[in-house]
Amino acid sequence: MTTGELAKQVGVNIQTVRFYERKGLLAPPHRWPSTGHRDYDDDALKQMRFIGSAKAAGFTLHEIRELLDMRILPGESCEEVWEMVEAKLIDLGRRLEEITRMRQALEQMANACRSRSAPADCPALWQIAHPSASQR
């Protein structure tokens, strides 16, 4: 299949396919000698779907490369994959806590703006300048 066909089947653009190929996440495809066009097989499609699933789970390209390498010895690498997944869960929990704190701060600012008394005042700017006073 062509680069365009592969990209369409996995829901990415052509440049993404070529990027993964340049990064070594996708094996170089057969090229037609007469035109130089790439010709991807079903393994490339499976590889692209694997990459997409790993990205959707939050893995970086470096981590995806590691996961791809671990597929070679699936029984032996299961513990390593589990450790990577656990690390991702811990990181996600930390980021969720951070996002929750940010949301609370923004909600306080929005509430202050809604209840401002003088048109010249900006309670949100005051809260940013005096964070300890607004957390009482």
Protein Blocks (a to p, Z undefined) as FASTA:
>chain_A
ZZklmmmmnopafklmmmmmmnopaccddddfklopacddfklmmmmmmmmmmmmnopaf
klmmmmmmmmmmmmlmmmmmmmmmmmmmmmmmmmmmmmmmmmmmmmmmmmmmmmpfbfkb
cfklmmmmmmmlmmZZ
